[in-house]
């Protein structure tokens, strides 16, 4: 939703920039997010999810339920951070992040999370746990390169694909899922190695 919201604002700005005078552009750009926010608030599914999240934020102790998607993530991230601080340089070895997390959750009596095999739910923490600080820096450098390349070459769809993946990685260990990893590698690679004659076709307008 965050990415879609930003995408909407960029599309709106590009569209109104060529149609209206400067003062009207800024008024529309200010009003549109408010209208979209009101739409979200009055959409039952979204409103219920927001209220659910507010309630879940108060329940992140060791008795937190796995079904509490917000609380369980916050609990896991707190435990992961403690683990990272204990071994931030070298990490715990490739493929060990989830096992190390589960073992620590067990030690701290997060019973329901252990029974449901809670995983890291954050790609940057996951990579840090697996590969240490060098692995994290490498992953961040990859994203930095992609953003730099796509923005410099004005490949807007490549930029948005990278932004979507980055935001996804903030709340889930997205690159550990084969379907997601293969899809984004294919998509981003197509934009990276496309012939220069096709680059202008990737502009939104």
matplotlib code that plots the C-alpha trace (Angstrom):
import matplotlib.pyplot as plt

x = [0.0, 2.9, 4.4, 1.0, 0.3, 3.7, 3.1, -0.3, 1.2, 3.9, 1.4, -0.9, 2.0, 3.1, -0.4, -1.4, 2.0, 1.1, -2.5, -2.7, -1.1, 1.5, -0.7, -3.5, -1.0, 0.0, -3.6, -4.5, -1.4, -2.3, -6.0, -5.5, -3.7, -6.4, -9.1, -7.2, -6.7, -10.5, -11.1, -8.9, -10.5, -14.0, -13.1, -14.1, -11.2, -8.5, -10.1, -10.4, -6.8, -5.7, -7.7, -6.4, -2.8, -3.4, -4.7, -1.9, 0.8, -0.1, 0.4, 4.0, 5.0, 6.1, 2.4, 1.9, -0.1, 1.3, -2.0, -1.1, 0.7, 2.0, 2.8, 4.5, 6.7, 7.7, 8.5, 10.6, 12.4, 13.3, 14.7, 16.6, 18.1, 19.4, 20.9, 22.5, 24.1, 25.6, 27.3, 27.0, 30.3, 30.2, 26.6, 25.4, 26.1, 24.2, 20.7, 20.8, 18.8, 15.4, 16.8, 18.7, 15.6, 13.4, 15.9, 16.0, 12.3, 12.1, 14.6, 12.4, 9.2, 7.5, 5.5, 3.0, 5.6, 7.8, 5.0, 4.1, 7.8, 8.0, 10.5, 12.4, 9.9, 12.6, 15.1, 17.8, 17.8, 17.7, 20.7, 22.6, 21.9, 23.1, 26.0, 27.0, 27.7, 29.4, 26.3, 24.1, 26.3, 26.4, 22.5, 22.2, 24.8, 22.8, 19.7, 21.7, 23.2, 19.8, 18.2, 21.2, 21.2, 17.5, 17.1, 20.2, 19.0, 15.4, 14.0, 11.0, 9.4, 12.8, 12.9, 9.4, 10.1, 13.2, 11.2, 8.5, 11.1, 12.9, 9.7, 8.7, 12.0, 11.4, 8.4, 9.2, 12.2, 11.1, 14.3, 14.0, 10.9, 11.8, 8.8, 9.4, 13.2, 13.0, 10.3, 12.2, 15.5, 13.9, 12.1, 15.0, 17.5, 15.3, 15.4, 19.1, 20.1, 17.4, 18.6, 19.0, 16.5, 13.7, 14.5, 12.2, 9.3, 9.6, 8.6, 5.2, 4.2]
y = [0.0, 2.4, 1.8, 2.1, 5.3, 6.8, 5.5, 7.2, 10.5, 10.4, 9.5, 12.3, 14.8, 13.9, 14.2, 17.5, 19.1, 19.4, 20.3, 23.0, 26.2, 25.9, 27.0, 24.6, 21.7, 22.1, 22.3, 19.1, 17.4, 18.3, 17.4, 14.1, 12.3, 13.5, 12.0, 8.8, 8.6, 9.1, 6.4, 4.1, 5.0, 4.2, 1.0, -1.7, -4.1, -1.5, 0.2, -3.1, -3.9, -0.5, -1.0, -4.6, -3.3, -0.8, -3.5, -5.9, -3.3, -3.7, -7.5, -8.3, -10.2, -13.8, -14.8, -13.1, -15.3, -16.2, -14.9, -11.5, -10.5, -7.2, -8.2, -11.4, -9.5, -6.9, -9.7, -11.6, -8.4, -7.6, -11.1, -10.9, -7.6, -9.1, -12.0, -9.6, -7.6, -10.8, -11.7, -8.7, -9.2, -12.8, -13.8, -17.4, -19.0, -19.3, -20.7, -20.6, -17.4, -19.0, -21.9, -19.4, -17.3, -20.3, -21.5, -18.0, -17.7, -21.1, -19.9, -16.8, -18.8, -17.5, -20.8, -20.0, -18.5, -21.6, -24.0, -22.1, -21.9, -18.2, -16.9, -13.7, -11.6, -9.0, -9.6, -7.2, -8.8, -12.2, -11.5, -10.0, -13.1, -15.3, -13.5, -10.9, -7.2, -7.8, -9.6, -6.8, -4.1, -6.2, -6.3, -2.6, -1.8, -3.9, -1.8, 1.4, 0.5, -0.4, 2.8, 4.8, 3.0, 3.2, 6.8, 7.9, 6.2, 7.3, 3.8, 4.5, 1.1, -0.4, 2.2, 1.3, -2.5, -1.9, 0.3, -2.4, -5.0, -2.8, -2.0, -5.7, -6.7, -4.3, -6.4, -9.9, -12.1, -11.8, -13.0, -16.3, -17.2, -18.7, -17.4, -13.8, -14.0, -15.5, -13.0, -9.9, -11.1, -11.7, -8.4, -6.3, -8.0, -7.3, -3.6, -3.6, -5.2, -3.9, -2.3, 1.5, 2.0, 0.6, 2.6, 5.5, 3.1, 2.6, 6.1, 6.4, 9.2]
z = [0.0, 0.7, -2.7, -4.4, -2.6, -3.7, -7.3, -7.3, -6.3, -8.9, -11.6, -10.5, -10.4, -13.9, -15.2, -13.7, -14.3, -18.0, -17.6, -14.9, -13.7, -11.0, -8.0, -9.0, -9.3, -5.7, -4.5, -6.3, -5.1, -1.5, -1.8, -3.6, -0.7, 1.7, -0.6, -0.9, 2.9, 3.5, 0.9, 2.9, 6.2, 4.9, 3.2, 5.6, 5.0, 5.3, 8.3, 10.1, 9.4, 10.8, 13.9, 14.2, 14.0, 16.7, 19.0, 18.1, 19.0, 22.7, 22.7, 22.0, 25.1, 25.2, 25.1, 21.7, 19.2, 15.8, 14.2, 15.6, 12.4, 13.7, 17.3, 16.2, 13.8, 16.4, 18.8, 16.2, 15.2, 18.8, 19.3, 16.0, 17.0, 20.2, 18.2, 15.7, 18.5, 19.9, 16.6, 14.3, 12.4, 11.2, 11.5, 12.2, 8.8, 5.5, 6.0, 9.8, 10.4, 11.0, 13.1, 15.3, 15.7, 16.6, 19.2, 20.8, 20.7, 22.5, 25.1, 25.7, 26.0, 22.8, 22.7, 20.0, 17.7, 18.1, 17.4, 14.2, 13.1, 13.1, 10.5, 10.4, 8.4, 7.6, 4.8, 6.0, 9.5, 7.9, 5.7, 8.7, 10.8, 8.0, 6.6, 9.1, 8.5, 5.1, 3.8, 5.0, 3.3, 0.1, 0.0, 0.7, -1.9, -4.4, -3.8, -3.9, -7.3, -8.7, -7.6, -8.9, -12.3, -12.9, -11.8, -13.7, -16.9, -16.3, -16.3, -14.2, -14.1, -13.0, -10.2, -9.1, -9.2, -7.0, -4.6, -4.3, -3.5, -1.0, 0.9, 0.8, 2.3, 5.2, 6.4, 5.1, 4.2, 0.6, -1.0, 0.8, -1.2, -4.6, -6.5, -5.4, -5.9, -9.4, -10.5, -9.3, -10.6, -14.0, -14.0, -12.8, -15.1, -18.1, -17.2, -16.5, -19.8, -22.2, -25.4, -25.1, -27.9, -25.7, -22.5, -23.4, -23.5, -19.7, -18.9, -17.3, -19.7]

ax = plt.figure().add_subplot(projection="3d")
ax.plot(x, y, z, "-o")
ax.set_aspect("equal")
plt.show()
